[in-house]
Amino acid sequence: MLASDIKERLSKDPFEPFRIRSSSGECYDITSPFLVALMKSKVFIAAPNSDRWAELSYLHVATLESAGNGHARRGTRGKRHR
């Protein structure tokens, strides 16, 4: 994965949360562009409201996935209409 792919996601206006999935299967939810720093060979990811962080080499970034808005999907399946 290229840094430019991540930079493109971070610079969208309005920002759309996304997920970085590593080659080991770990996921990092990116909820704000201010929690990510792009470096020469890796990406720094800070967890919001904590002291936790991760560094991930671009070589180990497997995919960038769109994250949902956090709300459960609502549908009419199984509901009876009267």
PyMOL Python script that loads the backbone (N, CA, C, O; Angstrom):
from pymol import cmd

cmd.read_pdbstr("""\
ATOM      1  N   MET A   1       0.859  -1.179   0.000  1.00  0.00           N
ATOM      2  CA  MET A   1       0.000   0.000   0.000  1.00  0.00           C
ATOM      3  C   MET A   1       0.897   1.231   0.000  1.00  0.00           C
ATOM      4  O   MET A   1       1.948   1.246   0.641  1.00  0.00           O
ATOM      5  N   LEU A   2       0.483   2.239  -0.707  1.00  0.00           N
ATOM      6  CA  LEU A   2       1.265   3.467  -0.807  1.00  0.00           C
ATOM      7  C   LEU A   2       0.761   4.515   0.175  1.00  0.00           C
ATOM      8  O   LEU A   2      -0.426   4.566   0.497  1.00  0.00           O
ATOM      9  N   ALA A   3       1.674   5.341   0.639  1.00  0.00           N
ATOM     10  CA  ALA A   3       1.312   6.430   1.541  1.00  0.00           C
ATOM     11  C   ALA A   3       0.293   7.355   0.874  1.00  0.00           C
ATOM     12  O   ALA A   3      -0.567   7.920   1.549  1.00  0.00           O
ATOM     13  N   SER A   4       0.387   7.508  -0.440  1.00  0.00           N
ATOM     14  CA  SER A   4      -0.527   8.404  -1.162  1.00  0.00           C
ATOM     15  C   SER A   4      -1.977   7.913  -1.076  1.00  0.00           C
ATOM     16  O   SER A   4      -2.904   8.723  -1.077  1.00  0.00           O
ATOM     17  N   ASP A   5      -2.179   6.588  -1.001  1.00  0.00           N
ATOM     18  CA  ASP A   5      -3.540   6.048  -0.857  1.00  0.00           C
ATOM     19  C   ASP A   5      -4.141   6.438   0.488  1.00  0.00           C
ATOM     20  O   ASP A   5      -5.314   6.801   0.577  1.00  0.00           O
ATOM     21  N   ILE A   6      -3.321   6.359   1.531  1.00  0.00           N
ATOM     22  CA  ILE A   6      -3.792   6.730   2.870  1.00  0.00           C
ATOM     23  C   ILE A   6      -3.995   8.235   2.938  1.00  0.00           C
ATOM     24  O   ILE A   6      -4.979   8.703   3.511  1.00  0.00           O
ATOM     25  N   LYS A   7      -3.081   8.992   2.364  1.00  0.00           N
ATOM     26  CA  LYS A   7      -3.176  10.462   2.361  1.00  0.00           C
ATOM     27  C   LYS A   7      -4.456  10.919   1.669  1.00  0.00           C
ATOM     28  O   LYS A   7      -5.106  11.864   2.117  1.00  0.00           O
ATOM     29  N   GLU A   8      -4.810  10.253   0.588  1.00  0.00           N
ATOM     30  CA  GLU A   8      -6.042  10.584  -0.136  1.00  0.00           C
ATOM     31  C   GLU A   8      -7.260  10.415   0.767  1.00  0.00           C
ATOM     32  O   GLU A   8      -8.150  11.265   0.788  1.00  0.00           O
ATOM     33  N   ARG A   9      -7.294   9.305   1.516  1.00  0.00           N
ATOM     34  CA  ARG A   9      -8.410   9.060   2.448  1.00  0.00           C
ATOM     35  C   ARG A   9      -8.446  10.099   3.564  1.00  0.00           C
ATOM     36  O   ARG A   9      -9.518  10.546   3.971  1.00  0.00           O
ATOM     37  N   LEU A  10      -7.270  10.479   4.055  1.00  0.00           N
ATOM     38  CA  LEU A  10      -7.194  11.432   5.165  1.00  0.00           C
ATOM     39  C   LEU A  10      -7.608  12.838   4.743  1.00  0.00           C
ATOM     40  O   LEU A  10      -8.084  13.614   5.571  1.00  0.00           O
ATOM     41  N   SER A  11      -7.435  13.170   3.482  1.00  0.00           N
ATOM     42  CA  SER A  11      -7.703  14.535   3.017  1.00  0.00           C
ATOM     43  C   SER A  11      -9.092  14.734   2.430  1.00  0.00           C
ATOM     44  O   SER A  11      -9.412  15.828   1.966  1.00  0.00           O
ATOM     45  N   LYS A  12      -9.925  13.694   2.440  1.00  0.00           N
ATOM     46  CA  LYS A  12     -11.289  13.851   1.920  1.00  0.00           C
ATOM     47  C   LYS A  12     -12.045  14.901   2.735  1.00  0.00           C
ATOM     48  O   LYS A  12     -11.894  14.988   3.954  1.00  0.00           O
ATOM     49  N   ASP A  13     -12.854  15.688   2.042  1.00  0.00           N
ATOM     50  CA  ASP A  13     -13.663  16.706   2.711  1.00  0.00           C
ATOM     51  C   ASP A  13     -15.104  16.554   2.255  1.00  0.00           C
ATOM     52  O   ASP A  13     -15.401  16.825   1.092  1.00  0.00           O
ATOM     53  N   PRO A  14     -16.000  16.135   3.119  1.00  0.00           N
ATOM     54  CA  PRO A  14     -15.804  15.866   4.542  1.00  0.00           C
ATOM     55  C   PRO A  14     -15.082  14.530   4.758  1.00  0.00           C
ATOM     56  O   PRO A  14     -15.139  13.624   3.926  1.00  0.00           O
ATOM     57  N   PHE A  15     -14.409  14.445   5.894  1.00  0.00           N
ATOM     58  CA  PHE A  15     -13.667  13.237   6.231  1.00  0.00           C
ATOM     59  C   PHE A  15     -14.620  12.061   6.412  1.00  0.00           C
ATOM     60  O   PHE A  15     -15.669  12.195   7.043  1.00  0.00           O
ATOM     61  N   GLU A  16     -14.255  10.917   5.860  1.00  0.00           N
ATOM     62  CA  GLU A  16     -15.037   9.690   6.019  1.00  0.00           C
ATOM     63  C   GLU A  16     -14.188   8.677   6.780  1.00  0.00           C
ATOM     64  O   GLU A  16     -13.119   8.288   6.308  1.00  0.00           O
ATOM     65  N   PRO A  17     -14.654   8.246   7.958  1.00  0.00           N
ATOM     66  CA  PRO A  17     -13.882   7.266   8.734  1.00  0.00           C
ATOM     67  C   PRO A  17     -13.593   6.015   7.905  1.00  0.00           C
ATOM     68  O   PRO A  17     -14.398   5.597   7.072  1.00  0.00           O
ATOM     69  N   PHE A  18     -12.424   5.434   8.159  1.00  0.00           N
ATOM     70  CA  PHE A  18     -12.049   4.221   7.443  1.00  0.00           C
ATOM     71  C   PHE A  18     -11.241   3.326   8.363  1.00  0.00           C
ATOM     72  O   PHE A  18     -10.918   3.697   9.491  1.00  0.00           O
ATOM     73  N   ARG A  19     -10.927   2.161   7.873  1.00  0.00           N
ATOM     74  CA  ARG A  19     -10.216   1.151   8.653  1.00  0.00           C
ATOM     75  C   ARG A  19      -8.985   0.711   7.877  1.00  0.00           C
ATOM     76  O   ARG A  19      -9.042   0.479   6.670  1.00  0.00           O
ATOM     77  N   ILE A  20      -7.872   0.600   8.592  1.00  0.00           N
ATOM     78  CA  ILE A  20      -6.651   0.053   8.008  1.00  0.00           C
ATOM     79  C   ILE A  20      -6.523  -1.379   8.502  1.00  0.00           C
ATOM     80  O   ILE A  20      -6.495  -1.626   9.707  1.00  0.00           O
ATOM     81  N   ARG A  21      -6.446  -2.318   7.574  1.00  0.00           N
ATOM     82  CA  ARG A  21      -6.268  -3.732   7.922  1.00  0.00           C
ATOM     83  C   ARG A  21      -4.843  -4.130   7.556  1.00  0.00           C
ATOM     84  O   ARG A  21      -4.390  -3.921   6.431  1.00  0.00           O
ATOM     85  N   SER A  22      -4.142  -4.716   8.544  1.00  0.00           N
ATOM     86  CA  SER A  22      -2.747  -5.100   8.318  1.00  0.00           C
ATOM     87  C   SER A  22      -2.657  -6.512   7.741  1.00  0.00           C
ATOM     88  O   SER A  22      -3.640  -7.253   7.714  1.00  0.00           O
ATOM     89  N   SER A  23      -1.477  -6.860   7.288  1.00  0.00           N
ATOM     90  CA  SER A  23      -1.267  -8.188   6.721  1.00  0.00           C
ATOM     91  C   SER A  23      -1.434  -9.285   7.771  1.00  0.00           C
ATOM     92  O   SER A  23      -1.667 -10.442   7.419  1.00  0.00           O
ATOM     93  N   SER A  24      -1.318  -8.939   9.055  1.00  0.00           N
ATOM     94  CA  SER A  24      -1.519  -9.929  10.123  1.00  0.00           C
ATOM     95  C   SER A  24      -2.986 -10.044  10.527  1.00  0.00           C
ATOM     96  O   SER A  24      -3.336 -10.880  11.360  1.00  0.00           O
ATOM     97  N   GLY A  25      -3.857  -9.197   9.934  1.00  0.00           N
ATOM     98  CA  GLY A  25      -5.280  -9.257  10.212  1.00  0.00           C
ATOM     99  C   GLY A  25      -5.759  -8.240  11.231  1.00  0.00           C
ATOM    100  O   GLY A  25      -6.963  -8.138  11.468  1.00  0.00           O
ATOM    101  N   GLU A  26      -4.861  -7.488  11.840  1.00  0.00           N
ATOM    102  CA  GLU A  26      -5.270  -6.474  12.809  1.00  0.00           C
ATOM    103  C   GLU A  26      -5.945  -5.313  12.086  1.00  0.00           C
ATOM    104  O   GLU A  26      -5.620  -4.995  10.942  1.00  0.00           O
ATOM    105  N   CYS A  27      -6.896  -4.687  12.786  1.00  0.00           N
ATOM    106  CA  CYS A  27      -7.620  -3.549  12.216  1.00  0.00           C
ATOM    107  C   CYS A  27      -7.395  -2.313  13.068  1.00  0.00           C
ATOM    108  O   CYS A  27      -7.328  -2.383  14.296  1.00  0.00           O
ATOM    109  N   TYR A  28      -7.282  -1.189  12.395  1.00  0.00           N
ATOM    110  CA  TYR A  28      -7.123   0.094  13.063  1.00  0.00           C
ATOM    111  C   TYR A  28      -8.195   1.029  12.512  1.00  0.00           C
ATOM    112  O   TYR A  28      -8.180   1.371  11.330  1.00  0.00           O
ATOM    113  N   ASP A  29      -9.123   1.438  13.368  1.00  0.00           N
ATOM    114  CA  ASP A  29     -10.186   2.343  12.946  1.00  0.00           C
ATOM    115  C   ASP A  29      -9.669   3.778  12.979  1.00  0.00           C
ATOM    116  O   ASP A  29      -9.156   4.246  13.996  1.00  0.00           O
ATOM    117  N   ILE A  30      -9.811   4.456  11.864  1.00  0.00           N
ATOM    118  CA  ILE A  30      -9.367   5.842  11.747  1.00  0.00           C
ATOM    119  C   ILE A  30     -10.623   6.710  11.778  1.00  0.00           C
ATOM    120  O   ILE A  30     -11.362   6.800  10.797  1.00  0.00           O
ATOM    121  N   THR A  31     -10.845   7.344  12.924  1.00  0.00           N
ATOM    122  CA  THR A  31     -12.056   8.146  13.110  1.00  0.00           C
ATOM    123  C   THR A  31     -11.808   9.634  12.929  1.00  0.00           C
ATOM    124  O   THR A  31     -12.754  10.418  12.857  1.00  0.00           O
ATOM    125  N   SER A  32     -10.531  10.032  12.853  1.00  0.00           N
ATOM    126  CA  SER A  32     -10.175  11.431  12.655  1.00  0.00           C
ATOM    127  C   SER A  32      -8.836  11.493  11.928  1.00  0.00           C
ATOM    128  O   SER A  32      -7.936  10.708  12.227  1.00  0.00           O
ATOM    129  N   PRO A  33      -8.692  12.408  10.985  1.00  0.00           N
ATOM    130  CA  PRO A  33      -7.412  12.503  10.273  1.00  0.00           C
ATOM    131  C   PRO A  33      -6.279  12.990  11.181  1.00  0.00           C
ATOM    132  O   PRO A  33      -5.107  12.827  10.842  1.00  0.00           O
ATOM    133  N   PHE A  34      -6.611  13.579  12.318  1.00  0.00           N
ATOM    134  CA  PHE A  34      -5.607  14.107  13.239  1.00  0.00           C
ATOM    135  C   PHE A  34      -4.954  13.027  14.094  1.00  0.00           C
ATOM    136  O   PHE A  34      -4.025  13.312  14.851  1.00  0.00           O
ATOM    137  N   LEU A  35      -5.429  11.797  13.980  1.00  0.00           N
ATOM    138  CA  LEU A  35      -4.874  10.689  14.755  1.00  0.00           C
ATOM    139  C   LEU A  35      -3.840   9.898  13.967  1.00  0.00           C
ATOM    140  O   LEU A  35      -3.333   8.885  14.449  1.00  0.00           O
ATOM    141  N   VAL A  36      -3.525  10.355  12.752  1.00  0.00           N
ATOM    142  CA  VAL A  36      -2.629   9.620  11.860  1.00  0.00           C
ATOM    143  C   VAL A  36      -1.492  10.533  11.399  1.00  0.00           C
ATOM    144  O   VAL A  36      -1.708  11.690  11.038  1.00  0.00           O
ATOM    145  N   ALA A  37      -0.278   9.984  11.420  1.00  0.00           N
ATOM    146  CA  ALA A  37       0.878  10.695  10.865  1.00  0.00           C
ATOM    147  C   ALA A  37       1.546   9.785   9.846  1.00  0.00           C
ATOM    148  O   ALA A  37       1.896   8.643  10.145  1.00  0.00           O
ATOM    149  N   LEU A  38       1.716  10.307   8.645  1.00  0.00           N
ATOM    150  CA  LEU A  38       2.380   9.541   7.592  1.00  0.00           C
ATOM    151  C   LEU A  38       3.872   9.847   7.631  1.00  0.00           C
ATOM    152  O   LEU A  38       4.286  11.002   7.528  1.00  0.00           O
ATOM    153  N   MET A  39       4.666   8.802   7.780  1.00  0.00           N
ATOM    154  CA  MET A  39       6.111   8.955   7.818  1.00  0.00           C
ATOM    155  C   MET A  39       6.709   8.387   6.539  1.00  0.00           C
ATOM    156  O   MET A  39       5.975   7.970   5.643  1.00  0.00           O
ATOM    157  N   LYS A  40       8.018   8.367   6.448  1.00  0.00           N
ATOM    158  CA  LYS A  40       8.683   7.928   5.225  1.00  0.00           C
ATOM    159  C   LYS A  40       8.362   6.476   4.863  1.00  0.00           C
ATOM    160  O   LYS A  40       8.065   6.179   3.706  1.00  0.00           O
ATOM    161  N   SER A  41       8.420   5.571   5.846  1.00  0.00           N
ATOM    162  CA  SER A  41       8.222   4.157   5.546  1.00  0.00           C
ATOM    163  C   SER A  41       7.120   3.500   6.360  1.00  0.00           C
ATOM    164  O   SER A  41       6.882   2.300   6.223  1.00  0.00           O
ATOM    165  N   LYS A  42       6.442   4.274   7.210  1.00  0.00           N
ATOM    166  CA  LYS A  42       5.381   3.694   8.027  1.00  0.00           C
ATOM    167  C   LYS A  42       4.344   4.743   8.388  1.00  0.00           C
ATOM    168  O   LYS A  42       4.550   5.943   8.207  1.00  0.00           O
ATOM    169  N   VAL A  43       3.237   4.261   8.898  1.00  0.00           N
ATOM    170  CA  VAL A  43       2.151   5.123   9.334  1.00  0.00           C
ATOM    171  C   VAL A  43       2.032   5.005  10.858  1.00  0.00           C
ATOM    172  O   VAL A  43       2.087   3.907  11.413  1.00  0.00           O
ATOM    173  N   PHE A  44       1.868   6.149  11.520  1.00  0.00           N
ATOM    174  CA  PHE A  44       1.689   6.208  12.963  1.00  0.00           C
ATOM    175  C   PHE A  44       0.199   6.422  13.213  1.00  0.00           C
ATOM    176  O   PHE A  44      -0.406   7.330  12.644  1.00  0.00           O
ATOM    177  N   ILE A  45      -0.392   5.581  14.068  1.00  0.00           N
ATOM    178  CA  ILE A  45      -1.822   5.655  14.353  1.00  0.00           C
ATOM    179  C   ILE A  45      -2.013   5.781  15.853  1.00  0.00           C
ATOM    180  O   ILE A  45      -1.583   4.907  16.606  1.00  0.00           O
ATOM    181  N   ALA A  46      -2.651   6.853  16.300  1.00  0.00           N
ATOM    182  CA  ALA A  46      -2.941   7.058  17.713  1.00  0.00           C
ATOM    183  C   ALA A  46      -4.387   6.661  17.994  1.00  0.00           C
ATOM    184  O   ALA A  46      -5.285   6.939  17.199  1.00  0.00           O
ATOM    185  N   ALA A  47      -4.598   6.008  19.133  1.00  0.00           N
ATOM    186  CA  ALA A  47      -5.961   5.659  19.549  1.00  0.00           C
ATOM    187  C   ALA A  47      -6.563   6.869  20.259  1.00  0.00           C
ATOM    188  O   ALA A  47      -5.896   7.483  21.092  1.00  0.00           O
ATOM    189  N   PRO A  48      -7.804   7.220  19.947  1.00  0.00           N
ATOM    190  CA  PRO A  48      -8.407   8.404  20.567  1.00  0.00           C
ATOM    191  C   PRO A  48      -8.601   8.221  22.073  1.00  0.00           C
ATOM    192  O   PRO A  48      -8.947   7.135  22.539  1.00  0.00           O
ATOM    193  N   ASN A  49      -8.373   9.293  22.818  1.00  0.00           N
ATOM    194  CA  ASN A  49      -8.595   9.346  24.265  1.00  0.00           C
ATOM    195  C   ASN A  49      -7.840   8.279  25.042  1.00  0.00           C
ATOM    196  O   ASN A  49      -8.354   7.746  26.025  1.00  0.00           O
ATOM    197  N   SER A  50      -6.635   7.967  24.614  1.00  0.00           N
ATOM    198  CA  SER A  50      -5.821   6.990  25.342  1.00  0.00           C
ATOM    199  C   SER A  50      -4.351   7.243  25.032  1.00  0.00           C
ATOM    200  O   SER A  50      -4.008   8.110  24.229  1.00  0.00           O
ATOM    201  N   ASP A  51      -3.502   6.473  25.680  1.00  0.00           N
ATOM    202  CA  ASP A  51      -2.069   6.556  25.417  1.00  0.00           C
ATOM    203  C   ASP A  51      -1.617   5.466  24.461  1.00  0.00           C
ATOM    204  O   ASP A  51      -0.416   5.258  24.283  1.00  0.00           O
ATOM    205  N   ARG A  52      -2.558   4.770  23.846  1.00  0.00           N
ATOM    206  CA  ARG A  52      -2.220   3.676  22.941  1.00  0.00           C
ATOM    207  C   ARG A  52      -1.943   4.213  21.548  1.00  0.00           C
ATOM    208  O   ARG A  52      -2.565   5.177  21.102  1.00  0.00           O
ATOM    209  N   TRP A  53      -0.990   3.569  20.859  1.00  0.00           N
ATOM    210  CA  TRP A  53      -0.646   3.945  19.506  1.00  0.00           C
ATOM    211  C   TRP A  53      -0.032   2.750  18.801  1.00  0.00           C
ATOM    212  O   TRP A  53       0.319   1.754  19.433  1.00  0.00           O
ATOM    213  N   ALA A  54       0.091   2.857  17.496  1.00  0.00           N
ATOM    214  CA  ALA A  54       0.689   1.777  16.704  1.00  0.00           C
ATOM    215  C   ALA A  54       1.473   2.390  15.554  1.00  0.00           C
ATOM    216  O   ALA A  54       1.127   3.453  15.037  1.00  0.00           O
ATOM    217  N   GLU A  55       2.518   1.708  15.174  1.00  0.00           N
ATOM    218  CA  GLU A  55       3.274   2.040  13.971  1.00  0.00           C
ATOM    219  C   GLU A  55       3.146   0.856  13.030  1.00  0.00           C
ATOM    220  O   GLU A  55       3.309  -0.293  13.439  1.00  0.00           O
ATOM    221  N   LEU A  56       2.859   1.135  11.792  1.00  0.00           N
ATOM    222  CA  LEU A  56       2.649   0.070  10.830  1.00  0.00           C
ATOM    223  C   LEU A  56       3.392   0.410   9.544  1.00  0.00           C
ATOM    224  O   LEU A  56       3.178   1.471   8.957  1.00  0.00           O
ATOM    225  N   SER A  57       4.258  -0.486   9.114  1.00  0.00           N
ATOM    226  CA  SER A  57       4.988  -0.298   7.865  1.00  0.00           C
ATOM    227  C   SER A  57       3.996  -0.325   6.699  1.00  0.00           C
ATOM    228  O   SER A  57       3.040  -1.100   6.711  1.00  0.00           O
ATOM    229  N   TYR A  58       4.226   0.517   5.704  1.00  0.00           N
ATOM    230  CA  TYR A  58       3.353   0.519   4.529  1.00  0.00           C
ATOM    231  C   TYR A  58       3.328  -0.855   3.861  1.00  0.00           C
ATOM    232  O   TYR A  58       2.334  -1.226   3.237  1.00  0.00           O
ATOM    233  N   LEU A  59       4.407  -1.600   3.989  1.00  0.00           N
ATOM    234  CA  LEU A  59       4.458  -2.943   3.409  1.00  0.00           C
ATOM    235  C   LEU A  59       3.450  -3.886   4.048  1.00  0.00           C
ATOM    236  O   LEU A  59       3.046  -4.876   3.439  1.00  0.00           O
ATOM    237  N   HIS A  60       3.044  -3.577   5.279  1.00  0.00           N
ATOM    238  CA  HIS A  60       2.106  -4.443   5.995  1.00  0.00           C
ATOM    239  C   HIS A  60       0.672  -3.930   5.989  1.00  0.00           C
ATOM    240  O   HIS A  60      -0.195  -4.522   6.632  1.00  0.00           O
ATOM    241  N   VAL A  61       0.408  -2.848   5.280  1.00  0.00           N
ATOM    242  CA  VAL A  61      -0.966  -2.369   5.116  1.00  0.00           C
ATOM    243  C   VAL A  61      -1.587  -3.185   3.989  1.00  0.00           C
ATOM    244  O   VAL A  61      -1.200  -3.060   2.827  1.00  0.00           O
ATOM    245  N   ALA A  62      -2.558  -4.024   4.355  1.00  0.00           N
ATOM    246  CA  ALA A  62      -3.172  -4.912   3.368  1.00  0.00           C
ATOM    247  C   ALA A  62      -4.296  -4.206   2.607  1.00  0.00           C
ATOM    248  O   ALA A  62      -4.338  -4.239   1.377  1.00  0.00           O
ATOM    249  N   THR A  63      -5.208  -3.567   3.351  1.00  0.00           N
ATOM    250  CA  THR A  63      -6.345  -2.897   2.707  1.00  0.00           C
ATOM    251  C   THR A  63      -6.765  -1.665   3.490  1.00  0.00           C
ATOM    252  O   THR A  63      -6.478  -1.523   4.679  1.00  0.00           O
ATOM    253  N   LEU A  64      -7.454  -0.779   2.783  1.00  0.00           N
ATOM    254  CA  LEU A  64      -8.154   0.346   3.396  1.00  0.00           C
ATOM    255  C   LEU A  64      -9.629   0.086   3.160  1.00  0.00           C
ATOM    256  O   LEU A  64     -10.064  -0.087   2.022  1.00  0.00           O
ATOM    257  N   GLU A  65     -10.401   0.060   4.246  1.00  0.00           N
ATOM    258  CA  GLU A  65     -11.821  -0.268   4.129  1.00  0.00           C
ATOM    259  C   GLU A  65     -12.654   0.890   4.652  1.00  0.00           C
ATOM    260  O   GLU A  65     -12.280   1.547   5.623  1.00  0.00           O
ATOM    261  N   SER A  66     -13.773   1.132   4.010  1.00  0.00           N
ATOM    262  CA  SER A  66     -14.695   2.139   4.517  1.00  0.00           C
ATOM    263  C   SER A  66     -15.304   1.638   5.810  1.00  0.00           C
ATOM    264  O   SER A  66     -15.683   0.473   5.926  1.00  0.00           O
ATOM    265  N   ALA A  67     -15.392   2.531   6.774  1.00  0.00           N
ATOM    266  CA  ALA A  67     -16.004   2.175   8.055  1.00  0.00           C
ATOM    267  C   ALA A  67     -17.431   2.699   8.051  1.00  0.00           C
ATOM    268  O   ALA A  67     -17.716   3.756   7.488  1.00  0.00           O
ATOM    269  N   GLY A  68     -18.317   1.954   8.683  1.00  0.00           N
ATOM    270  CA  GLY A  68     -19.701   2.405   8.795  1.00  0.00           C
ATOM    271  C   GLY A  68     -19.785   3.588   9.742  1.00  0.00           C
ATOM    272  O   GLY A  68     -18.786   4.012  10.324  1.00  0.00           O
ATOM    273  N   ASN A  69     -20.987   4.108   9.886  1.00  0.00           N
ATOM    274  CA  ASN A  69     -21.168   5.240  10.777  1.00  0.00           C
ATOM    275  C   ASN A  69     -21.391   4.815  12.225  1.00  0.00           C
ATOM    276  O   ASN A  69     -21.598   5.664  13.092  1.00  0.00           O
ATOM    277  N   GLY A  70     -21.352   3.523  12.494  1.00  0.00           N
ATOM    278  CA  GLY A  70     -21.497   3.044  13.858  1.00  0.00           C
ATOM    279  C   GLY A  70     -22.924   2.741  14.261  1.00  0.00           C
ATOM    280  O   GLY A  70     -23.167   2.249  15.363  1.00  0.00           O
ATOM    281  N   HIS A  71     -23.864   3.025  13.389  1.00  0.00           N
ATOM    282  CA  HIS A  71     -25.265   2.755  13.698  1.00  0.00           C
ATOM    283  C   HIS A  71     -25.673   1.415  13.102  1.00  0.00           C
ATOM    284  O   HIS A  71     -25.250   1.047  12.006  1.00  0.00           O
ATOM    285  N   ALA A  72     -26.491   0.707  13.834  1.00  0.00           N
ATOM    286  CA  ALA A  72     -26.989  -0.570  13.327  1.00  0.00           C
ATOM    287  C   ALA A  72     -27.919  -0.312  12.150  1.00  0.00           C
ATOM    288  O   ALA A  72     -28.635   0.689  12.115  1.00  0.00           O
ATOM    289  N   ARG A  73     -27.897  -1.219  11.198  1.00  0.00           N
ATOM    290  CA  ARG A  73     -28.787  -1.082  10.044  1.00  0.00           C
ATOM    291  C   ARG A  73     -30.205  -1.396  10.482  1.00  0.00           C
ATOM    292  O   ARG A  73     -30.446  -2.346  11.227  1.00  0.00           O
ATOM    293  N   ARG A  74     -31.115  -0.607  10.020  1.00  0.00           N
ATOM    294  CA  ARG A  74     -32.527  -0.836  10.334  1.00  0.00           C
ATOM    295  C   ARG A  74     -33.255  -1.190   9.056  1.00  0.00           C
ATOM    296  O   ARG A  74     -33.091  -0.553   8.016  1.00  0.00           O
ATOM    297  N   GLY A  75     -34.040  -2.196   9.166  1.00  0.00           N
ATOM    298  CA  GLY A  75     -34.817  -2.606   8.014  1.00  0.00           C
ATOM    299  C   GLY A  75     -36.198  -3.035   8.450  1.00  0.00           C
ATOM    300  O   GLY A  75     -36.508  -3.060   9.641  1.00  0.00           O
ATOM    301  N   THR A  76     -37.023  -3.372   7.484  1.00  0.00           N
ATOM    302  CA  THR A  76     -38.395  -3.771   7.803  1.00  0.00           C
ATOM    303  C   THR A  76     -38.537  -5.289   7.759  1.00  0.00           C
ATOM    304  O   THR A  76     -39.637  -5.816   7.924  1.00  0.00           O
ATOM    305  N   ARG A  77     -37.439  -5.984   7.540  1.00  0.00           N
ATOM    306  CA  ARG A  77     -37.509  -7.429   7.443  1.00  0.00           C
ATOM    307  C   ARG A  77     -38.013  -8.014   8.763  1.00  0.00           C
ATOM    308  O   ARG A  77     -37.500  -7.681   9.831  1.00  0.00           O
ATOM    309  N   GLY A  78     -38.994  -8.864   8.687  1.00  0.00           N
ATOM    310  CA  GLY A  78     -39.524  -9.530   9.878  1.00  0.00           C
ATOM    311  C   GLY A  78     -40.601  -8.740  10.602  1.00  0.00           C
ATOM    312  O   GLY A  78     -41.227  -9.265  11.523  1.00  0.00           O
ATOM    313  N   LYS A  79     -40.834  -7.490  10.210  1.00  0.00           N
ATOM    314  CA  LYS A  79     -41.873  -6.699  10.852  1.00  0.00           C
ATOM    315  C   LYS A  79     -43.180  -6.855  10.099  1.00  0.00           C
ATOM    316  O   LYS A  79     -43.214  -6.935   8.871  1.00  0.00           O
ATOM    317  N   ARG A  80     -44.223  -6.895  10.851  1.00  0.00           N
ATOM    318  CA  ARG A  80     -45.560  -7.006  10.223  1.00  0.00           C
ATOM    319  C   ARG A  80     -46.162  -5.635  10.029  1.00  0.00           C
ATOM    320  O   ARG A  80     -46.098  -4.776  10.909  1.00  0.00           O
ATOM    321  N   HIS A  81     -46.731  -5.451   8.897  1.00  0.00           N
ATOM    322  CA  HIS A  81     -47.426  -4.185   8.615  1.00  0.00           C
ATOM    323  C   HIS A  81     -48.918  -4.427   8.825  1.00  0.00           C
ATOM    324  O   HIS A  81     -49.461  -5.438   8.377  1.00  0.00           O
ATOM    325  N   ARG A  82     -49.561  -3.512   9.494  1.00  0.00           N
ATOM    326  CA  ARG A  82     -51.014  -3.654   9.751  1.00  0.00           C
ATOM    327  C   ARG A  82     -51.795  -2.622   9.015  1.00  0.00           C
ATOM    328  O   ARG A  82     -53.022  -2.591   9.112  1.00  0.00           O
TER     329      ARG A  82
END
""", "prot")
cmd.dss("prot")
cmd.show_as("cartoon", "prot")
cmd.util.cbc("prot")
cmd.orient("prot")
